[in-house]
């Protein structure tokens, strides 16, 4: 499969949180790049199309949009805050 990303992903295993509309769900960031990330969640059905990804270690916040879902892994694209 041809790599389509502009930036290579950095493999990490860091805890984070999916935050949207006052609800928060824990997740694990598996890899990240300047343009997106792959996260593992317990149940992707509860993750909205757009949300904030908050890193647990340093509270960095990314505005995200879901790009794809495969089982419990979600690929997200970082979007600029409005």
Residue pairs with C-beta under 8 A, 6 or more apart in sequence:
5 33
5 35
5 36
6 35
7 33
7 34
7 35
8 33
9 31
9 32
9 33
9 36
9 37
9 38
10 31
10 32
10 33
11 30
11 31
12 29
12 30
12 31
12 32
13 28
13 29
13 30
14 28
14 29
14 55
14 56
14 57
15 26
15 27
15 28
15 29
15 56
15 57
16 26
16 27
16 28
16 29
16 39
16 53
16 54
16 55
16 56
17 24
17 25
17 26
17 27
17 53
17 54
17 56
18 24
18 25
18 26
18 27
18 39
18 41
18 47
18 51
18 52
18 53
19 51
19 52
19 53
19 54
20 47
20 48
20 50
20 51
20 52
21 48
25 41
25 42
25 46
25 47
26 42
27 39
27 40
27 41
27 53
28 39
28 40
29 37
29 38
29 39
29 53
29 55
30 37
30 38
30 39
30 40
30 73
31 37
31 38
32 38
34 78
35 77
35 78
36 64
36 67
36 75
36 76
36 77
36 78
37 53
37 62
37 64
37 75
37 76
37 78
38 73
38 74
38 75
38 76
39 53
39 73
39 74
39 76
40 72
40 73
40 74
41 47
41 72
41 74
42 72
43 72
44 69
44 71
44 72
44 74
47 66
47 74
49 65
49 66
50 63
50 64
50 65
50 66
50 79
51 64
52 61
52 62
52 63
52 64
53 61
53 62
53 64
53 76
54 60
54 61
55 61
55 62
62 76
62 78
63 78
63 79
63 80
63 81
64 76
64 77
64 78
64 79
65 76
65 77
65 79
66 74
66 75
66 76
67 75
67 76
67 77
68 74
68 75
69 75
